[in-house]
Amino acid sequence: MAWEKLLTAANDLEADMIAGLLKQAGIPTRYKYSGINSYLKVVMGPVVPLEIWVPAEKIREAQEILAAFTGNKSNPRQ
């Protein structure tokens, strides 16, 4: 299964809220810490930005769910 980056969350709390919303819609998620953020996670804990990835075939649906949730009709931040 191919995965695509949906957005970069500011921290673990934001990522967990978004992942929970998508899970309710039946969309699985994966987290990825980019670059040095994976090392900073060990030192700084849950305040490091992380990427949220979804299956490629679900990317459009995930974007629509986030847009409806945030009231933002344009593409969510990436």
TACOR-V524663 format. One record per residue. N is the residue number from 0. RES is the residue in one small letter. SS is DSSP state (~ for helix, > for strand, _ for the rest). PHI is phi in degrees with one decimal (none if undefined). OMEGA is omega as a letter, one per 40 degrees, with the letter a starting at -180 (NA if undefined). Layout:
# TACOR-V524663
n:N res:RES ss:SS phi:PHI omega:OMEGA
n:N res:RES ss:SS phi:PHI omega:OMEGA
This chain:
# TACOR-V524663
n:0 res:m ss:_ phi:none omega:i
n:1 res:a ss:_ phi:-84.4 omega:a
n:2 res:w ss:> phi:-118.2 omega:i
n:3 res:e ss:> phi:-127.7 omega:i
n:4 res:k ss:> phi:-71.7 omega:i
n:5 res:l ss:> phi:-87.7 omega:a
n:6 res:l ss:> phi:-168.1 omega:i
n:7 res:t ss:> phi:-109.5 omega:i
n:8 res:a ss:> phi:-85.5 omega:a
n:9 res:a ss:_ phi:-68.6 omega:a
n:10 res:n ss:_ phi:-164.3 omega:a
n:11 res:d ss:~ phi:-61.3 omega:a
n:12 res:l ss:~ phi:-62.3 omega:i
n:13 res:e ss:~ phi:-61.7 omega:i
n:14 res:a ss:~ phi:-61.4 omega:i
n:15 res:d ss:~ phi:-65.1 omega:i
n:16 res:m ss:~ phi:-66.2 omega:i
n:17 res:i ss:~ phi:-66.6 omega:i
n:18 res:a ss:~ phi:-62.1 omega:i
n:19 res:g ss:~ phi:-63.9 omega:i
n:20 res:l ss:~ phi:-61.7 omega:a
n:21 res:l ss:~ phi:-69.7 omega:i
n:22 res:k ss:~ phi:-61.2 omega:i
n:23 res:q ss:~ phi:-60.9 omega:i
n:24 res:a ss:_ phi:-91.5 omega:i
n:25 res:g ss:_ phi:81.5 omega:a
n:26 res:i ss:_ phi:-107.1 omega:i
n:27 res:p ss:_ phi:-72.4 omega:i
n:28 res:t ss:> phi:-132.1 omega:i
n:29 res:r ss:> phi:-134.2 omega:i
n:30 res:y ss:> phi:-105.4 omega:i
n:31 res:k ss:> phi:-144.6 omega:i
n:32 res:y ss:_ phi:-91.8 omega:a
n:33 res:s ss:_ phi:-94.1 omega:i
n:34 res:g ss:_ phi:54.8 omega:a
n:35 res:i ss:_ phi:-71.9 omega:a
n:36 res:n ss:~ phi:-58.8 omega:i
n:37 res:s ss:~ phi:-65.6 omega:i
n:38 res:y ss:~ phi:-77.9 omega:i
n:39 res:l ss:~ phi:-63.9 omega:i
n:40 res:k ss:~ phi:-57.0 omega:a
n:41 res:v ss:~ phi:-64.8 omega:a
n:42 res:v ss:~ phi:-83.5 omega:a
n:43 res:m ss:~ phi:-97.4 omega:i
n:44 res:g ss:_ phi:77.6 omega:a
n:45 res:p ss:_ phi:-82.3 omega:a
n:46 res:v ss:_ phi:-107.6 omega:a
n:47 res:v ss:_ phi:-102.3 omega:i
n:48 res:p ss:_ phi:-60.3 omega:i
n:49 res:l ss:> phi:-146.1 omega:a
n:50 res:e ss:> phi:-89.0 omega:i
n:51 res:i ss:> phi:-110.1 omega:a
n:52 res:w ss:> phi:-115.1 omega:i
n:53 res:v ss:> phi:-131.7 omega:i
n:54 res:p ss:> phi:-57.5 omega:a
n:55 res:a ss:~ phi:-54.9 omega:a
n:56 res:e ss:~ phi:-74.0 omega:i
n:57 res:k ss:~ phi:-109.8 omega:a
n:58 res:i ss:~ phi:-61.5 omega:a
n:59 res:r ss:~ phi:-63.9 omega:i
n:60 res:e ss:~ phi:-61.6 omega:i
n:61 res:a ss:~ phi:-63.2 omega:i
n:62 res:q ss:~ phi:-63.0 omega:i
n:63 res:e ss:~ phi:-66.1 omega:i
n:64 res:i ss:~ phi:-63.3 omega:i
n:65 res:l ss:~ phi:-65.0 omega:i
n:66 res:a ss:~ phi:-63.3 omega:i
n:67 res:a ss:~ phi:-66.3 omega:a
n:68 res:f ss:~ phi:-68.5 omega:a
n:69 res:t ss:~ phi:-90.5 omega:a
n:70 res:g ss:_ phi:78.4 omega:a
n:71 res:n ss:_ phi:-98.0 omega:a
n:72 res:k ss:_ phi:-81.5 omega:i
n:73 res:s ss:_ phi:-84.4 omega:i
n:74 res:n ss:_ phi:-63.2 omega:i
n:75 res:p ss:_ phi:-65.5 omega:a
n:76 res:r ss:_ phi:-59.7 omega:a
n:77 res:q ss:_ phi:-127.9 omega:NA
